[in-house]
Amino acid sequence: MNPEFDRMVLSSGGQPQVVVHRSGSFAHRLNRDTDSWELLPGLGTAGVWAMFILPSGDILAGGHFSLNYQSNQGRSGAIRFRPSVGEWATIGRGLDGAVVDMELDPDGRVWLGGRFRSTGGQCASGVARFDPTDGSFQTFPPRQFEHTSDLVLSETLGLVAVTDAPESGAPGGASILRLDPLRGQWSRVAARRPNGTFSGPPFGTRVLNELPDGTLVANGVAFARFDPTTWIWSFPPGLPLNAIYAQAVLPDGNLVVGGTSRLDILNTTTNTLTPLASAVNGTIHAIELLPNGDIVVGGNFTAIGGVPAANIARRSHETGTWTALGQGLVPVNPSSVAAASIRLLGDSKLVVGGRFSSAGGQPASNVAIYDLGTGAWSPLGSGVT
């Protein structure tokens, strides 16, 4: 079963009939006549998986939305909210698949990664660069991968992507590739071994970050580090890290890592773990660090650190205590990731995206604003579908 899917419905004969994405936001069924998988329309595909705040204050949201917000037809993998207008609109000519991560280039353009194959008719193979000023896309020759799950803009390596490319360091391993934008060429982030194979991170890598010293850290089903001076991946022993879906780099170079029933501080010098929450009743999918050192986490959970919280909560840096963000988020269905992305908006607000129908007790379709000062929730425009 594809690791992106977490539930399977079987027919009476025991054969796969329906599979549901781990985010709970879409499902496919097997068409017996054509022997192919088709989108199951009853569940819908709306949901925000990634967000980015542009310097202008505009908000980009990535997902796989059911409407083209310019022509009210078709689908789009990324949309844009302009506060001055108060409406969502498709970026450029749209993308034919979901955007799951975004990174800002120093020149002001935005890198997009996800499960799309084209942007406005141009072949893109999971990676494209978007110019917010004129709405244009820059694409690159495709490599042998279908999509990317995470992007990092490294100071030493440039754009680095976690991909599903078949060529990897070890049998079944994930492929982490870097892009040379001038040549439009992809290459492995790994050293060649004497036997001709490449060292690489383990299969199941979902998240990737760069530490202040230039080291890359990968996580998912196991923790791995990449040394850019030697081009070697290493695997610190004794770290019981699995089912990790989110991680963030602290100012001191340590990591906050979250996943299924856990949230920890990973000391990147000693390779030791310190729990941040005594218990997580569910899964962490998003982590945002606030300027005062507080940590906000979101996902699919009902309690954290002994405090009831509806899928989103905040930890005080000063006291170490957890508090719920008001009434929190109500997921579209119990398996949905209510909070898949959290971004700081200005100095005092959060924009939260995911798969939810209400925020703070009022209707909100998959995206909402939380005021850190007043504790009030509000929908962002008419939401997204």
N, C-alpha and C positions, 0 to 999 in steps of 0.2 A: 504493500500500500504506500502510495506517495506520502512522505512525511508531512506535506502541507495539509493533508486531510486527517481528521481525527475520528470520524465516525463513518461507519459503513452499514447500510441497510441491505440485508440479503433477501433474495427471493425464496420461495418455498423450497426450491431445489438446492439452496445453499450457495447460489451464485451471487456475485456483487450486483446490486440493482441501483443503489443510490449511494454516493459518497458526499460528505459534507466537509467543507473547508474548516480548518481549525479555528478560524476567526468567527465561524458561525454565519458568515455573511453571504455565502452562496453554496449551491450544491449542483451536482451533475447526476444525470440518470443515464443508464445504458440503453440505447436504442437497439433492440434485438434485430430489427430488420436491416439496419445498416452496420451493425456491430461497431458503433461509435458512441462516444459520450456527448450528451447534449446538456446545455444549461437547463436547470429545473426552474421555470419561471415563477412558480408559486412562492419561493422563498425570497426572491429578489437579490440584487447584487449591490445595493447601495451600502455605503459605509466608508468612513474616512480612515485610511491606514497611515497616512503621513501628512505633515503640515510644515509650512515654512513661512516665516514673516519676512517680507521684503523690506529693504531700507525705506521704501516709500510708505510703509505701513500696510500695504496690501497683503492679503493672506492667500497663499497657495495651498490647495488641498489635493491630495492624491488618493485615489481609490479606483473603483470601477463603477461610475455613476450611470444611472439608467437614462438620464436625459442629457442631450446636448443643450447647454444653457444659452446658446445663441439661436439655434434654429428649432429647438424643442423636439428634436428627433435624433435618433442614433445614440451612440454612447461616447463617453469621454473618460480618459484616465486621469486627467488633472483639470481643475477649475480654479478660478481666481475670484476673490472677493475684494471689491473696492469700497472702502468705508465711505468715500465721498458720494458714491452712487447708491450703496446699500443693496447691491445685487451681485449674484454669482454669474460668471461667464466662462465659457470654455477658453482655454489658452490656445492661441494660435489656431491651427486647423484641427486641433485635437489629437488624441492618441488612441490606438485601437485596443488598449489593454490597461491594466491597473498600474498606477505609480505607487510604490511602497516606500521610497526614500528620496530625500532631496538634500543637496549640499550647495552652498553658495560659493561661486568662483570669485577670486579676488577682483575680477573685472566687472562683477555685478551680474553675470549670467548664472543660471541655476542648473546644476546637474540633476537629472531625473533618472531614477533606476526603478525597474519593475518588470512586469510581465507583458510588455507591449512589443509588437513587431514592426510597427510603422508609426510615423508622425506625419500626418498630412500627406500620406502617400509615399513618404521616404522610408526606406528600410532602416530600422533602428536597432533591432535585436536587444531590447532591454536597457539600453543606455542612450540618452540624448542630452543635449545642452540647450536650454531655453533662454532666450533674450527677452526680459520683461519689458524692455523699452519699445521694441517693434513687433513682439509676438512671434519671432522667427525661431526655428529649430536648427541646430547643427547635429547631424548624425554621422556615424562612423561605420566603416565596413564591418559587417557582422562576423562574429567568430562562432564557433560551434557551441553556443549555449542559448537557451530559450529565455532565461530571465535572470535578473539580479535581485538579491534580497537585502543588500546593504551597500552603502557607498561611504568612502572616507576620502577626504582631500588631504593627502599627506604632504607635509612641507618638503620631504626628501624624495618621495616617490610619485607625487602628483595624484591623479585620480586612481583609486584602488576600489575594486568591486568584488563582492562575494557573488559567485555565479554558480550555475549548475553545469558548467562545462565538463564533459566527460574526461578530459585530460587533467590529471591531478597528481599530487605527490605520492599517493599511496592508493592501492586498489580501493575504489569506492570513496575516495576522499573528495572534499570540497575543493573547488578551484577558485583561488583568489588571484585576480589578474590586475595588472596595471595598464593604463592607456597612455600611449604617446600621442597627444592630440595633433601634433604637427605632422606626423607620419600616418596617423590614423591606425596604428597597429597596437594589438594587445599582446602582452607577454606575461608569463607566470611570475608571481611573487614567491620565488623559491630558488634554491640552489640545485644544480644538477649533481647527482651522486655519481661515484665512479662507474656504477653499473648502467648509467644512462637514465635512471629514473630521477624524479624530483622530490625533494622534501616538501611537505605541505601540511596544512591543517587537517584535522579529522573530518570525516563525513558528518554532516549535520550542522556545520558552522552556520549560524544565523546572524550574529552581530559582530561588528569589527570596530575598533577604536584605535586612535593613535595617542600614545602617552607623550608627556612633555619632552622626553629624551629621544623621541622618534621611533620608539618600539611600537610595533603593531600588536594588539591583543585581540584574539579571536575567541568566541565562545558560542555555545550551543549545546552540544552533547559532551564537550570536553573543553578545557582551557588550554590555549596554546599562545606562544609568544614568537614574534618574528624580529630578528636582529637585523636592521638594515645595513650594518657594517659587514656582516658575514653572510647574509642572505640565508640564514638557517632558522628553521622553526624548531622550537623546543617545547617540551610538555612537562611542566613542573609536576612532580609526583605528589600524591596525597591530597589532591584537591577534589572533594566530592561534588563537582559541579556538573549537573546535567539538566536538561529541559530549561535552559536559560534563553529568555526571549528579549531581554533588555539589559543594557549596561551603560554607565555614564562615567566619565573621568572627573574625579575631584581635583581641586586646585593643587593638592599635594601629590598628585600623580597616582593615587590609589583609585580603585574602581568601586562603584556601586553596581551590584549584579542582582538581577531579579528574574524570577521564573516561576515554575510550579512549586507552590507552597514554600517559597523562600525569598528573602531579601537580605543581602549581606554586604559588608565592606570587605573587599579583597585587597590585602596589602601586597602591592606589586613588588616590594623589596624582599619580604620574608615569605611570600606565597602562603599566607595564612588568612583564614576567614574569621570575621566577627559578625554575628547576627545583628541586623538593624531592627528586626521585629521578632518578638518572641513567637509569633505564629502568623502565617498568612493563609487565610481560608480561601484559597483559590490560586490564581496565576497573575503575576506581574508582567505587563506588556509594554509599559511606558514609564520613563523616569525623567524628571525635569529638576534641575538644580536651580534654586533661587539665589539672588545676590547675597542674602544674609546667611547663607549656609543651610537653610531649610531644604528639605527634599520632598517633592510631590511625586507620588506614584499612582499609576492607574492600570486597569486591566479588567479582570473578571473575578471579583472577590466580594465577600460580605463582611469580613472583619480582618483587622491587621493590628498586631501588637496588643491584642485583647480589647480593641476598640471597634464597635460596629461601624462599618463604613461601606457605602454603596458604590463600590468599584473605583473610588478615588479617595486619596487621603494625603495628609501632610505631616511630616515629622519635624519637630522643632530642633534646631541645631543646639540651642541653649539648654533645653531641658531633656531632650531625647524622647518626649512624649508624642503620641500620635493623636490627631484630631481628624474627624470626618469633614469633608467640604460640603457643609449643609446637608441636604437630602441626597446629594450625589446624583448618580445616573441610573436610569432604568433601562436595561438592555432590551433590544427588540425581541430576543428570545433568550432562554436561560444559558445557552451555549455561546452567545455572542460575546466578543471582546468589547465591552462598553467603552473603555478608554484605550485606544490603540496609539494615540499620539497626543502629547502635551507640549505646548510651547508657551514661553513667557512673552506676553504682549505688552511692550513698554516696560514700565517699572512695577506696575501694580495689578496686572490682569493676566489671566491664563486663557488661552484658546485651546479647547479640548475637542478632539475628534475621535470618532469610533463608530459604534453601532448601537445607538440608543434612541429612545423615543421621547424621553423627558430628562430635564436637568433641573435640579433644585425644586422639583415638584411642579414644573410647568412644561408644556409641550416644547420639544426641541428635536429637530430631525438630524441626528448624527453629528452635529457640531454646535458648540455653545461657548459662551464667555463666562468666566468666573472672576469676580472682583475680589482680590486678596484683601483689600481694605474693608469693604462692607460685608463680604461673605455672600453676596447676591449672585445668582445665576441669571443669565439672559440668553435667548437664542441669538444666533448670528444670522441676520437676515431671515429668510424663509427656510433656512437649513438646506440640506442636500438630500437628494433621493437617487 
